Amino acid sequence: MTISQRTSLVTAQVADRLGADRVETDPAALVKLSSDWSRMSPILQEKVPSGRYVADAIVRPRTEQEVADVLAMAYEHDVPVVPRGAGTGNYGQATPFTGGIILDLRGLDAIEVLADGDVRAGAGARMTKIDKVAREAGRDLWIFPSTKGSTIGGFIGGGSAGTGTIEHGTTSDGFVTELTVAPMDGSGRLLTVRGEETLPYIHAYGVTGVVTSVVVRTDPARDWVAVYAAFDSWDAMVAVHRRLLDLPVLPRLASGDEPALVPTLTTNVDLDPAQHSLRVIAEASTVAAIESLVVAAGGSVRACLEDYAATDLLSGMSYNHPVYFLQRAHRDRSWFHMETGGELYWTDADRVREVYDGPVWLHLELMGRGPLAMVVAEYVSEEQVLAGIPRFDEIGVGVHSPHQWYVDRNLELVTEVARERDPKGLLNQGKLTDHALVDTRVNIGVR
Ligand SMILES: Cc1cc2nc3c(=O)[nH]c(=O)nc-3n(C[C@H](O)[C@H](O)[C@H](O)COP(=O)(O)OP(=O)(O)OC[C@H]3O[C@@H](n4cnc5c(N)ncnc54)[C@H](O)[C@@H]3O)c2cc1C
C-alpha cells in the first residue's frame, strides 16, 4: 500500500473516533499547510517550492490526548506525520517530504499563568496571546520571536531567538522548564520532561516527538519603552549598540539597519532613509542613559514611545523581518540572507561586506553578549551563497545557513532520543539525516 492509501486508513479511524471535522483533504488547504516561509530563501524556493511536497491529509486534534491517539493510529499504519503551528518557519522544516499527515496543532491553545508566574500553554497558542495574558498578570515572557503571531509549539520546535534574547539567550537556554510530548512509539501516551531533559525537543523540528504543551519562564513585568535613534555612520551606530550591555537593566531588543534597508521597514515613526537606524526596547529608567550614549556618538533620538504596543511594533522590525521587508519592497530582484555573528560587526564590519561581491547590507541585533547580523545581498546562484561560508569562517564570523532544512542543534542528542521516541522514523521525515551529520551547513538536497 502507498503512503496515501495508508493515510486514508488512518484518517478514516480519526474521523470515526474523534469526528469527521478533524480531517481535511481539500487540495488547496493541503498545499497551503504543506509549505512555510522557506520562500525567503531563493535556494529553498527552488528545491522545496510550495506544491512540490504535499501531505495527504490535515488532522486537527483538540486535546493533548488526541494528539497521542492520532500518533498511535499513524504508527500502526506506518504513516508519516509532520507537526505544524502557524507555518512561519524559515527552512522548509514544516514541509512533508513524504506525504502523510500534517498535524495542525492550533486547536491546542489554552493558556494559564501558574502560581509562580510562569506560563503553561498549549502547543498551538499564539505568542501574541501568551504575551498578552502574561502582561495582564504582571509578567514578561523571557523571549518571543519577531513573528509574534506564531505558536509556542512552533517557536520551541523550530525557532530560536528574539525579543528578550539579550538577557535570556535562545529557546535552549532555560526558557522552557517543562514540556509534555507525544512520542511516535505506538504507545498512545503523553510524557512530561523537565529542565535539561527538554533539550532534545527544542529546535528539533518535531523529530523527537510532538510537543503538546509547554511551561515557559517569565519575569516580573517591566516598563518597556521603544527608543528610535539615527546615526550618520555604521561606526557611530555600533558605538552605542555595544555600550547597551553596560546598562543597569539590559534592553529587551536592540536592532540596527543600514540606510538601504531603512525605507523598507514597517513603522509609524518618521525614519530618515539617509541614516542608520538603531531601535531599542529599553527599560524606562535606562532611557536617559541611552539618550546620552546616542548624543555622545553624534546621533539623534528620533522617537521615544512609551506604550507597550509601540515596543511590539519595534519587535516586528527585528531578526529576519527586515530581510522580508526588503524582499517585499523589491520583488523585481531576488535576495538572500545569511545568519551570522561576531565581534567584527562592532570593530570592522567592512570585512564582512567583502564576503560577497556587489552591495551587501547588514541588519544588526544584539544576542547575548555580542552582535548578530543578517547579511543580505542580491542572489545570483546557490554556489555564490555557499561560497561565503568558508569566507565567514576565515574572518572569524560565525555563520548559520538558512538555506537548509536539516536539524542542526544538539544533533547527536536529538538523533539518540529520536531513535527511542520515533523508532520507525515517521516524524517529519527527511529533517534528521546522516547527511546532516557530515556538515549541517552546506549540504542541501532532499534524499
Ligand atoms: C519574517 C520572519 C521573521 C522571523 N523571525 C524570527 C525570530 O525573530 N526568531 C525566531 O526564532 N524565528 C523567527 N522566524 C521563524 C519562525 O517564524 C519562528 O521560529 C516561529 O516561532 C515558528 O512558529 P510556527 O508556529 O510558525 O512554527 P511552524 O513553522 O509551524 O513550525 C516550525 C517547526 O517546528 C515544528 N513544530 C511545530 N509545532 C510543533 C510541536 N507542537 N511539536 C514539535 N514540533 C513542532 C514544525 O514541524 C517545524 O519543523 C521568523 C520567520 C519569518 C518568516
The ligand as an SDF file (V2000), in Angstrom:
LIG
                    3D

 53 58  0  0  0  0  0  0  0  0999 V2000
    9.8470   37.2380    8.6180 C   0  0  0  0  0  0  0  0  0  0  0  0
   10.1940   36.1740    9.6290 C   0  0  0  0  0  0  0  0  0  0  0  0
   10.8160   36.5280   10.8080 C   0  0  0  0  0  0  0  0  0  0  0  0
   11.1690   35.5610   11.7540 C   0  0  0  0  0  0  0  0  0  0  0  0
   11.7590   35.9440   12.9210 N   0  0  0  0  0  0  0  0  0  0  0  0
   12.0860   35.0130   13.8260 C   0  0  0  0  0  0  0  0  0  0  0  0
   12.6610   35.3840   15.0680 C   0  0  0  0  0  0  0  0  0  0  0  0
   12.7770   36.5400   15.4080 O   0  0  0  0  0  0  0  0  0  0  0  0
   13.0770   34.3870   15.8980 N   0  0  0  0  0  0  0  0  0  0  0  0
   12.8670   33.0750   15.6140 C   0  0  0  0  0  0  0  0  0  0  0  0
   13.2240   32.2100   16.4120 O   0  0  0  0  0  0  0  0  0  0  0  0
   12.2570   32.7050   14.4830 N   0  0  0  0  0  0  0  0  0  0  0  0
   11.8670   33.6320   13.5960 C   0  0  0  0  0  0  0  0  0  0  0  0
   11.2440   33.2560   12.4440 N   0  0  0  0  0  0  0  0  0  0  0  0
   10.9710   31.8290   12.2200 C   0  0  0  0  0  0  0  0  0  0  0  0
    9.5680   31.4090   12.7590 C   0  0  0  0  0  0  0  0  0  0  0  0
    8.6280   32.3940   12.4140 O   0  0  0  0  0  0  0  0  0  0  0  0
    9.5140   31.2500   14.2550 C   0  0  0  0  0  0  0  0  0  0  0  0
   10.5040   30.3950   14.7070 O   0  0  0  0  0  0  0  0  0  0  0  0
    8.1370   30.7820   14.7460 C   0  0  0  0  0  0  0  0  0  0  0  0
    8.1210   30.9050   16.1560 O   0  0  0  0  0  0  0  0  0  0  0  0
    7.7760   29.3780   14.3520 C   0  0  0  0  0  0  0  0  0  0  0  0
    6.4680   29.1160   14.8490 O   0  0  0  0  0  0  0  0  0  0  0  0
    5.3220   28.4780   13.9460 P   0  0  0  0  0  0  0  0  0  0  0  0
    4.1420   28.2820   14.8190 O   0  0  0  0  0  0  0  0  0  0  0  0
    5.0940   29.2810   12.7200 O   0  0  0  0  0  0  0  0  0  0  0  0
    6.0180   27.0970   13.6160 O   0  0  0  0  0  0  0  0  0  0  0  0
    5.9680   26.2020   12.2820 P   0  0  0  0  0  0  0  0  0  0  0  0
    6.5980   26.9330   11.1560 O   0  0  0  0  0  0  0  0  0  0  0  0
    4.6030   25.6960   12.0890 O   0  0  0  0  0  0  0  0  0  0  0  0
    6.9150   25.0100   12.7550 O   0  0  0  0  0  0  0  0  0  0  0  0
    8.2870   25.1960   12.9390 C   0  0  0  0  0  0  0  0  0  0  0  0
    8.9480   23.8350   13.1480 C   0  0  0  0  0  0  0  0  0  0  0  0
    8.5440   23.3020   14.4070 O   0  0  0  0  0  0  0  0  0  0  0  0
    7.8440   22.0660   14.2240 C   0  0  0  0  0  0  0  0  0  0  0  0
    6.7300   22.1020   15.1500 N   0  0  0  0  0  0  0  0  0  0  0  0
    5.6470   22.9140   15.1090 C   0  0  0  0  0  0  0  0  0  0  0  0
    4.8520   22.6680   16.1600 N   0  0  0  0  0  0  0  0  0  0  0  0
    5.4530   21.6830   16.8830 C   0  0  0  0  0  0  0  0  0  0  0  0
    5.0950   20.9740   18.0480 C   0  0  0  0  0  0  0  0  0  0  0  0
    3.9920   21.2750   18.7340 N   0  0  0  0  0  0  0  0  0  0  0  0
    5.9290   19.9950   18.4950 N   0  0  0  0  0  0  0  0  0  0  0  0
    7.0670   19.7030   17.8260 C   0  0  0  0  0  0  0  0  0  0  0  0
    7.4360   20.3340   16.7060 N   0  0  0  0  0  0  0  0  0  0  0  0
    6.6310   21.3150   16.2400 C   0  0  0  0  0  0  0  0  0  0  0  0
    7.4230   22.0280   12.7750 C   0  0  0  0  0  0  0  0  0  0  0  0
    7.3380   20.6990   12.2810 O   0  0  0  0  0  0  0  0  0  0  0  0
    8.5580   22.7870   12.1110 C   0  0  0  0  0  0  0  0  0  0  0  0
    9.6340   21.9210   11.9070 O   0  0  0  0  0  0  0  0  0  0  0  0
   10.8700   34.2120   11.5050 C   0  0  0  0  0  0  0  0  0  0  0  0
   10.1960   33.8660   10.3270 C   0  0  0  0  0  0  0  0  0  0  0  0
    9.8550   34.8380    9.4080 C   0  0  0  0  0  0  0  0  0  0  0  0
    9.1120   34.4290    8.1730 C   0  0  0  0  0  0  0  0  0  0  0  0
  1  2  1  0
  2  3  1  0
  2 52  2  0
  3  4  2  0
  4  5  1  0
  4 50  1  0
  5  6  2  0
  6  7  1  0
  6 13  1  0
  7  8  2  0
  7  9  1  0
  9 10  1  0
 10 11  2  0
 10 12  1  0
 12 13  2  0
 13 14  1  0
 14 15  1  0
 14 50  1  0
 15 16  1  0
 16 17  1  0
 16 18  1  0
 18 19  1  0
 18 20  1  0
 20 21  1  0
 20 22  1  0
 22 23  1  0
 23 24  1  0
 24 25  2  0
 24 26  1  0
 24 27  1  0
 27 28  1  0
 28 29  2  0
 28 30  1  0
 28 31  1  0
 31 32  1  0
 32 33  1  0
 33 34  1  0
 33 48  1  0
 34 35  1  0
 35 36  1  0
 35 46  1  0
 36 37  1  0
 36 45  1  0
 37 38  2  0
 38 39  1  0
 39 40  1  0
 39 45  2  0
 40 41  1  0
 40 42  2  0
 42 43  1  0
 43 44  2  0
 44 45  1  0
 46 47  1  0
 46 48  1  0
 48 49  1  0
 50 51  2  0
 51 52  1  0
 52 53  1  0
M  END
$$$$
